[in-house]
Amino acid sequence: MDRLPALIAVALAASACSKDEHAPQPPRVEGAQVQGRKDASTEAFCDRHIADESGPVLTLPPLAGPPLTGAQGHWRWLNVWATWCKPCVEEMPRLARWREKLVAAGRPVDLAFVSVDESNADVAAFRKLHPEMPDSARLADSSKQGPWFTALGLDAASPIPIHVFASPSGHIRCVRAGSVSDRDYAAIESLLGE
């Protein structure tokens, strides 16, 4: 039993992607991930949660690749990922399915992807191998990553994937560093109903 906390720490560290494997990982609160709950807590799901429109307006650093599109007046869900991040790649189809499910349930949300890969060639090579994956913009200047993460309310060295939710008015309402699993859908649905 003395090894259980160490095993849990190793598993949590392995589930997030960071190019600097020695960078500190933010704590993950798992309260929102209780299966079968309809009232999942956005406080537990989000590393940063702002329950009203007092949060900053979502701003993006310079991007390369396809422009981000989306209808005004909808929630925006931004997923920050990289081709070398296994949890990022694994969750992308789930995110696309969830977006369709949310829209069908009357909760319109625009889902956009921003890669932190070093070059457009990295993303293009990935897309060639995985044509079913959604289009993605890319952070044009990697030196802007840390300041952008800080502006989102995270540590500059936060691991990816990162999920950012902005309300229809464009204000940041939730930021989460770390991947999502099937049991997180209820928390996202609850967030979009705020």
C-alpha positions as CSV (number, residue, x, y, z in Angstrom):
1,M,0.0,0.0,0.0
2,D,2.9,2.4,0.5
3,R,3.6,2.4,-3.2
4,L,0.0,3.3,-4.2
5,P,0.5,7.1,-4.0
6,A,3.7,6.8,-6.1
7,L,1.9,4.7,-8.7
8,I,-0.9,7.2,-8.9
9,A,1.5,10.1,-9.4
10,V,3.3,8.2,-12.2
11,A,0.1,7.5,-13.9
12,L,-1.1,11.1,-13.8
13,A,2.2,12.4,-15.1
14,A,2.2,9.9,-18.0
15,S,-1.4,11.0,-19.0
16,A,-0.4,14.6,-19.9
17,C,2.0,15.7,-22.7
18,S,4.8,18.1,-22.1
19,K,7.9,18.4,-24.2
20,D,9.8,19.1,-21.0
21,E,9.3,15.8,-19.2
22,H,10.7,17.3,-15.9
23,A,8.2,20.3,-15.9
24,P,5.9,20.3,-12.9
25,Q,2.4,19.0,-13.8
26,P,-0.6,20.8,-12.5
27,P,-2.8,19.0,-10.0
28,R,-5.8,17.3,-11.5
29,V,-9.0,17.4,-9.5
30,E,-11.2,14.5,-10.4
31,G,-14.4,15.5,-8.7
32,A,-16.3,16.1,-12.0
33,Q,-15.6,12.6,-13.2
34,V,-18.2,10.7,-11.2
35,Q,-20.0,8.4,-13.6
36,G,-23.7,8.6,-13.8
37,R,-23.9,12.1,-12.3
38,K,-26.1,14.6,-14.2
39,D,-24.9,17.6,-12.0
40,A,-21.2,17.3,-12.8
41,S,-19.3,20.1,-11.2
42,T,-17.6,22.6,-13.6
43,E,-15.5,23.7,-10.6
44,A,-14.0,20.3,-10.4
45,F,-13.6,19.9,-14.2
46,C,-12.0,23.3,-14.9
47,D,-8.6,24.3,-13.6
48,R,-9.9,27.8,-14.0
49,H,-13.6,28.4,-13.9
50,I,-15.3,31.8,-14.2
51,A,-19.1,31.4,-13.7
52,D,-20.0,34.7,-15.3
53,E,-18.9,37.1,-18.0
54,S,-16.2,38.7,-15.9
55,G,-13.4,36.6,-17.4
56,P,-11.1,37.9,-20.0
57,V,-12.0,37.8,-23.7
58,L,-10.4,34.9,-25.4
59,T,-7.5,36.2,-27.5
60,L,-5.3,34.0,-29.7
61,P,-1.6,34.4,-30.5
62,P,-0.6,34.5,-34.2
63,L,-1.6,31.3,-35.9
64,A,-0.5,29.5,-39.0
65,G,-2.4,27.1,-41.2
66,P,-6.2,27.1,-41.7
67,P,-8.0,30.0,-40.1
68,L,-10.2,29.3,-37.1
69,T,-13.8,29.7,-38.1
70,G,-17.0,29.8,-36.1
71,A,-20.3,31.4,-35.8
72,Q,-20.8,34.4,-33.6
73,G,-23.1,33.9,-30.7
74,H,-22.0,30.3,-30.0
75,W,-19.8,28.8,-27.3
76,R,-16.2,28.2,-28.5
77,W,-14.3,25.2,-27.5
78,L,-10.6,25.5,-28.2
79,N,-8.4,22.4,-28.0
80,V,-4.6,22.9,-27.8
81,W,-2.8,19.8,-28.9
82,A,0.3,18.4,-30.8
83,T,0.9,15.5,-33.2
84,W,3.5,14.0,-30.7
85,C,1.0,14.0,-27.8
86,K,-0.7,10.6,-27.6
87,P,-3.6,11.7,-25.2
88,C,-4.2,14.7,-27.5
89,V,-4.6,12.5,-30.6
90,E,-6.6,9.9,-28.8
91,E,-9.2,12.4,-27.6
92,M,-9.7,14.2,-30.9
93,P,-12.4,11.9,-32.3
94,R,-14.2,11.9,-28.9
95,L,-14.3,15.7,-29.0
96,A,-15.7,15.8,-32.5
97,R,-18.4,13.3,-31.4
98,W,-19.2,15.3,-28.3
99,R,-19.6,18.5,-30.4
100,E,-22.1,16.8,-32.6
101,K,-24.0,15.4,-29.6
102,L,-24.0,18.9,-27.9
103,V,-25.3,20.6,-31.1
104,A,-28.0,17.9,-31.5
105,A,-29.1,18.6,-27.9
106,G,-29.5,22.3,-28.6
107,R,-26.1,23.4,-27.1
108,P,-24.3,24.9,-30.2
109,V,-20.6,24.9,-29.7
110,D,-17.8,25.6,-32.2
111,L,-14.9,23.3,-31.8
112,A,-11.5,24.5,-33.0
113,F,-8.0,22.9,-32.8
114,V,-4.6,24.7,-32.3
115,S,-1.5,22.7,-32.6
116,V,1.7,23.6,-30.8
117,D,3.9,21.6,-33.2
118,E,7.0,23.3,-34.5
119,S,6.1,23.5,-38.1
120,N,3.2,23.3,-40.6
121,A,5.1,20.3,-42.2
122,D,4.6,18.3,-38.9
123,V,0.9,18.9,-38.9
124,A,0.6,18.2,-42.7
125,A,2.4,14.9,-42.3
126,F,0.1,13.9,-39.5
127,R,-3.0,14.9,-41.5
128,K,-1.7,12.8,-44.4
129,L,-1.5,9.7,-42.1
130,H,-4.8,10.6,-40.4
131,P,-7.1,12.2,-42.9
132,E,-10.1,11.6,-40.7
133,M,-8.7,14.1,-38.1
134,P,-10.1,17.6,-38.1
135,D,-8.3,20.6,-39.6
136,S,-6.1,22.5,-37.2
137,A,-4.4,25.9,-37.0
138,R,-0.9,26.0,-35.5
139,L,0.8,28.3,-33.1
140,A,3.0,30.3,-35.4
141,D,5.6,31.3,-32.9
142,S,6.5,28.8,-30.2
143,S,7.9,31.6,-28.0
144,K,4.3,32.8,-27.6
145,Q,3.1,29.5,-26.0
146,G,4.1,30.2,-22.4
147,P,2.7,33.8,-22.3
148,W,-0.5,32.6,-24.0
149,F,-0.9,29.8,-21.4
150,T,-0.3,32.3,-18.6
151,A,-3.0,34.6,-20.1
152,L,-5.4,31.7,-20.0
153,G,-4.8,31.4,-16.3
154,L,-2.4,28.4,-16.4
155,D,1.2,27.9,-15.7
156,A,3.4,28.8,-18.7
157,A,4.7,25.1,-18.8
158,S,1.3,23.5,-18.5
159,P,1.0,20.2,-20.3
160,I,-1.3,19.6,-23.3
161,P,-3.9,18.9,-24.2
162,I,-5.6,22.1,-23.0
163,H,-9.3,22.8,-23.3
164,V,-10.5,26.4,-23.4
165,F,-14.2,27.3,-23.3
166,A,-15.4,30.8,-24.2
167,S,-19.0,31.9,-23.8
168,P,-21.0,33.3,-26.8
169,S,-19.8,36.8,-25.8
170,G,-16.2,35.6,-26.2
171,H,-15.3,35.6,-22.5
172,I,-13.2,32.7,-21.1
173,R,-15.4,30.6,-18.8
174,C,-13.3,27.4,-18.3
175,V,-9.7,26.3,-18.9
176,R,-8.5,22.8,-18.3
177,A,-5.0,21.4,-18.7
178,G,-5.2,17.6,-19.4
179,S,-7.2,15.2,-21.5
180,V,-10.9,14.4,-21.1
181,S,-12.5,11.0,-20.8
182,D,-16.1,9.8,-21.5
183,R,-17.2,10.6,-18.0
184,D,-16.3,14.3,-18.5
185,Y,-19.1,14.9,-21.0
186,A,-21.7,15.8,-18.2
187,A,-19.4,18.5,-16.9
188,I,-19.0,20.0,-20.3
189,E,-22.7,19.9,-21.0
190,S,-23.3,21.6,-17.6
191,L,-20.7,24.3,-18.4
192,L,-22.4,25.1,-21.7
193,G,-25.7,25.5,-19.9
194,E,-24.4,28.1,-17.5
